[in-house]
Amino acid sequence: MTASFLNSPLRILFLFFLFFSTLFGSYDEGAKIFLNRCGTCHTGYVDPELLKKNFFQKKNRLLHLKAPTVNMLVYAMLQGPKKVGDIPDREMRREEIAAYLEEVLPRLDMDETLFTRGLLQYFGKKCSIKGLDERDYLDLSDFFMEYMKHRFVAKAHSKRHLENPGKLGLLLSEAKRSGKYLIVEASSPYCHYCKRMDREVLSDPEVQKLLRKHFIMAEVNVQSTALPEQLVKVYRHITPSFFILDGNGTLLGHYPGSWTRKDFLSILREHLPSRR
């Protein structure tokens, strides 16, 4: 920065925004904290109907959850009988949720949980989470408060982005828990056929319906990210290419090239989890 900037009125405005950018948390940072500090026990989103079946019919013998899922936490915190914070005032509620997290996460007292003992009986030992600071709690508060809105946006687009090969394991675990299969698409930002499939096939309402109900779809930009090792073995360096895996990581199908709506629907129907 130049001396003229540092001595100008813009400096005050710059410092003002710098202060508030550090004061207020963010959804993305909260998501990272949740994944890194809580993700070993708490899983991602699981369909509510599947959760009901798991707990009320199967006594947790279907999913074998070690802890509440992220959408269970969000519901309990924002809508459940023991919900945290004042609903009309968003900023006040954000502060109250952060304060609640700061109080309970380092020790996880059973008497302060948001869940009934009927649900808690199915979960294992409660692990405390220590070493978070005030900003971390605010970021986590943002994550929980904004989760369903971000989930809806992600769901509308169907695809996740596989930024590194190591994330494949997390997606496979999520697929296994939700009773779905994983589709990994190898693509490139310069691939004409990838864009055409996005526009003409993957955005089709019938295709979207099958994807949302039966699959988790992830996209790998092969120009910047390496494919997971088990996919590299069969990859023919064609974009787009589609790999279908079950929750155990078993490759069920490999479909290189661009497909018509009719053919892609046939591929999806051939690999519906309920058919195996």
N, C-alpha and C positions, 0 to 999 in steps of 0.2 A: 504494500500500500504506500502511496505517496504521502509526503508531509501535508500537502494541501487537503487530501482526503481526511487524514487524521484530525485536522484542525477545523474541518467543515461541519455544518449541521448534519450532513449525511452520516457522520460518525455516530451521532446519538441514535439515529434511526437504525444503523447497522447493529449497534450494541443492544438496542431494544429487541430486535428480532433474534439476535444471538441468544439473549437471555431467555426469551420465551421458547425458542427451539429446544433448549436444554431443560426447561422447566416442565414442558408437557411431554408425555410419553408418546409412543407410537405403536400401532398394531403390529407392524413388521418386527420391531424389536421384541415386543412381547411374545410373538410367535416363536422367535428364535430361543428365547429364554424357556418357554414352555417345552419346546422340542428337546433342548439340551439338558434341562434340569428335571423335567417332569416326564419326558417321553418314554423313559424306560419302564414306567409303571402305567401311566395314563395313556391310553390309545387315542387315535384320531376319531373322526366322526363315524358313528354306527347308526344305521337306520332305526328310528324309534320303535317300529313294529318288530324288528329283529331283537331289540333290547327287551321288549315286553315278553316275547317268546322265550328268550334266554333266561330271564329271571322268574317269570311267573309260571312257565310250563316246564322248563328244563333245569331250574335251580342252578343256573350258571354253568351247567355241564355242556352247553352248546358252544359258548364263546370262551369260557374259562378266563374271564376278565380278572386281572389282579387288582384293579382300581377302577373308579368311574371313568367313563370315556369323556372326551372333551365336551361333547354336547350335553352329557349328563351334568357336568360341572357348570356349564353355561346356564342350563335350565334351572338348576338348584340355586345358583347365585342371583339370577335375574328374575325368575318367575316362581320358584318353588315356595312352599310354606314358610321356609326360613330365609327367604331372599334378603339380600344385603342392600342397604342404601335406600335413598329417597327417589322414587321414580320420576317426578316432574322435573327436578333439577339435575341435569346430566352431569355437570361438573362436580356438584356436591356428591352425587352417587359415585362418581369415579374416585373421588378422594376417600369415600367411605369403604369402597371395595378394596382400594390399596391399603387402607389402615387395617381392614379385616385380614387381608393376606399377610401383612407384616406381623400381625399378632399370632396367627395360627400356623403359618407354614414352618417356622423354626421348631415347633414342637408337636403340631397336629394332635391336639387334645381331642379325645373321642367325644367329650361333652360339648365341644364347640363345632362339631361337624354339621354340614348342611343336609346330611342324609339320615334317613331313619335307620335304626338298628336292624330292621328287617333286610335292608340292602347291604349294610355294612358287614353282615355275617358272611357274605360271599367273598369278601375281599381279604387279602393277606395282610401281613404286618404293615402298619403305616410308617412311611419313611419321612423324616423331617427334611426340610430344605433350608439350608443355612447359607450365609454369605451373600445374600442379596442386599442391595442398597435401596434408598428411597426411590430413585429413578426406576430401578427394576420393578418395584411393586406397582408404580404408575404405568409402566409399559405392560405389565401383566393385566392390570385393570383394563387398559385399552383393548388388549387382545380378547379378553372375555366379553367385554361390552360390544365389540364390533364383529365378533366371530361369525354370527349367523349372516350378517350382511355380506361379509367377504366370502363366506361359504356359498351363498346364493349366487354371487357373481362368478365364482369358480365353477359352480355346477352348471351355470348357463353356457359356459364355454366348453365344458366337458374335459378339456385337457389339463394335465399338470405339466410342469417343466422339470425334466430330470437334469438338474444342473451338474451332477457328478454321479459316477457309477455306483458309489456307495449308498445312494439314496434308494436304490432298487430294493434293498432289503426291507426298508420301511414300507414301501408301497406294496410289496408282496405280503407283508404282515397284515396290512390294512385289508388287502383283498381276501386273505384267508379268514380274517375275523368277520368280514361282511358277507362272506359267501359268494364273492364275485371273482372274476378272472381279470388279469392285468393285460392291457394292450400297450405295447411300447411302439411308438412310431419313430422311425429314423427319418429325419427331414433335413432340409437345408433352406436358408432364407432366399437362396437364388434358384430354388427348384420350382419351375413352372407347374409341374404336375402336382406338387404338394399343395400349392395355392389353389389349383383347380379342384382338387379333392376337398379341400377345406370349404370352398365356395359351393360346389355342386353336390357333394356327397355327405361329408361329415356334418354339415349344417342342416341336412334334411330332417324334418320332424320325426319321421319313423326311425331313422338311424339314431337320432338323438335319444329317442325313447328307449331303444334297446341298450345303448351305451350307458345311460344313467341307471337303468334298472339292473344290468347284469355285469357291467365292466367298470374298471378304473382305467382311464386312458392317460398315458404319459407320452410326452414328446421329447426327443433328443435332437438337438441341433448338432449334427455330426461334423459340422465345420469347426465347432468350438469345444465339443464335449465328446469324450470317448464313450462308446457303447459299453455296457457291462460285459464282462468276459464271456459269459455263456452265450451272448448274442453275437459277439464278434466271430465266433466259430462258424456261424451259418450265414452271416451277413455277406451279401454279394455286391456291396458298394452301389446299391441302387436306391434312389430316393424318389418317392417315399417307399419305405418297407415297413411292414407291420408284423410284430411278433406277439403271439398270444401265449401267456403263461398262467398256470394255476397258482394257487397260494403257496405251494411248495417250491415254486421256481421251475417246475417242469415245463419245457417248451412244448406246447400243444400244436402250434402251427406257425409257419413263416410265410408271409405273402408279400413278395417284392413287387413294386410297380404300382401304377395308378389303377383304380378300379371304378367301374360304373356303380351307380346307386344299387341296381339290382344285384350285381355280383357281390358287393360289399355286404348287403343285407344277408345274402346266402352264407357268406363267411361267418358273420356274427351268429346267425341261427344255428350253424353247424357246431358252434362252440359255446352254446348256452350252458352255464354251470349246471342247470337242472337236468340236462340231458345225460350227464355222466354219473 
